[in-house]
Amino acid sequence: MRVEISDEARRLVALFEDEADVTVRDCVVDEDHDQIVYLVKHGQMADAIGPGGQTVEAVEAQLGRDVKLVEDAETAENFVANALAPAAVYNVTVSENDDTVAYVEVAQEDRGAAIGREGRNIDAARMLAKRHFEIDGIELT
């Protein structure tokens, strides 16, 4: 599936790639939660975060906004699990009936982390899952 990004997102991708020396596969400007969501190439998450979170903090300081990083994955199940990090995800099942929905098993104590403040984590996960795997919804179980 081909994902199109805006000119603003392209500028933000260039900024982050220059700062972190990683490959960014997608960038979404989440106006509802005042954050920038970067989809980072699989295996490059540690470099994207930087030592002690320095890279993310530097980019956040430049942008004046929160930054959320998601590691790319080959399968929809792994992608959804990565998008809900730092929550510990036990299992993801993608059901394709009238809609394509990812059902996600998360420990009760990690539900808050999966949802995020004001729903910012699960909303970002839903947005990226729709863009990259045509998943219509994510439900926590």
N, C-alpha and C positions, 0 to 999 in steps of 0.2 A: 504494500500500500504506500502510495506517495503522499507525504505530508508536506504541505506548503506552509512556509512561515513568512511573517510580515517583515517589512524593512526594518522596523524597530527591533524585532527578534533577531534578525541577522546581525545588527549592530551589537546586541547583547551577547550573541554567540561569539563574535570576534573578540569582544572584551574579555569574556571568561576564558576562551581558549588561549589568549595571550597571557593572561594572569596565571592560569593553572597548567598550561602546556599539556592539555588533554583534548580529546575529540568530543565535541558536543553534537549529538544526533538530532536534538530538537530543543526548542525553547518556547515556553508559553508565558505570556505576561498575564498574570492572574490579578486583574483589577479588583475583584471582589474581596480578596484577602491581602492585597497590597504586597504581592510577592512575585518573584521571578522563579520559574521552575525550569531547571535544566535537566535534560536527559543525556547522561554521560555514557560513553562507550563502555561496554562490558570490560571489566578488569582494570578500569582506570579510576575507580571511585576514591581510593586512598590518595592519589595524586590530586584529584579534584578537591578534596577536603583540605589537604595540606597538613603539615605538622601542627598538631594541636588546634586544627580548624582555621589556621591562619589565612589560607587562600579564600575560603568562604567569607571570613570576616573582612578581608581586604575588598572583595567584590561588593559585599553589603555596604561597606563604608563609601565606596565610589558611587553606588546606585542610590543609597539612602532607602533601601527596601530590603526585606527579608529575601533570602535565597534558599530554595529547596532543591536538593540534588536527588535524582533517581538514576539508578544504574540500569542500563538497557539489558534485555534478555531475549533469548530466541523464542521462547514459548509464552503464550498468554498467561499461563499460570505463574511462571517465574517472574514475569513482568509485573503482574499485579502484586505479588509478594514483595518485590523490590520497591514498588511505588508506595507501599504502606509502611516501609521501614521508618522509624526504628522498632515498630511493633514486631513481636515474634509471631510469624504466621505459620500455623501447623499444616494447613492444607488449603489448596485452591481448586475448586471444581468449576469448570465453565460449562454452563447449560445452554444449549441452543434450541429453544422452542420458538415462540413468537418473537421474543427478544433474546439477545445473547447476554446472559448475566453471569458474573463471576461470584460464586459463593465462597466466602473466605472464613476459615476457622482461625480465630484469634483467642488467646487466653483472656479470661475475664479481666485480669489485671492490666492487659495491654490494649483493651478496647479504646481507652482514652488516647493513647499514643497513635493508634490507627486512625482515629477520627481527627485528632488534632484540635487546636484551639479554634473555636467557631467553625469546625468542619473543614479546615484548610487542607489537612493531609488527605482525607478521603475524597474531597472535591478534586484535588490535583491528580490523584490516582484515577478517578473516573474520567477526567479530561484526557489524560494521556492514554488510558486503555481504549478509549473511544477512537482517538486519533491513530493509534498504531495497530490495534487488533479488532476494531469494530465491535467492542464490547459496550453494550447499552447501559449496563449498570453494575455496581458492586454492592453486594450485601454481606454484612458481617454476621456470622453465626456463632 
